[in-house]
């Protein structure tokens, strides 16, 4: 019996240790303040469909609302200049740039081209980030507005 209890304690501690540590570049409190939602929480990368390698935030319904990925200025420039993407042996058009977004970091742009943007790429010095919102269940409306996304992107840029 003591071995079983020790294993359960070890399992609980290892689960807590593997949880994503808070990241000062964007916190749950920041996201709640901008969105007006309560019950926002961090979702571990890859723990559910759509949860990318960076910071992932879900609402009280456990649906993803925001993903923030961090990189370098070289990755920012690559995204800004991208015109196509290679998929297998085929090159397909894949432009990311839509329009410049002033007032965020040293430079920023929204993406993708077309009638609805849901990503902001930003650069500050040699650091960069992308801030992405998700779509609601209809697939026609983003979970966050562009103004909310810009506010979050400014917060991230200020902390890079």
Secondary structure, 3 states (H helix, E strand, C coil): CHHHHHHHHHHHHHHHHHCCCCCCCCCHHHHHHHHCCCCCEECCCCCCCCCCCCEEEECCCCCEEEEEEEEEHHHHHHHHHCCEEEECCEEEECCCCCEECCCCCCEEEEECCCCCCCEEEEEECCEEEEEEECECCCCCCECCCHHHHHHHHHHHHHHC
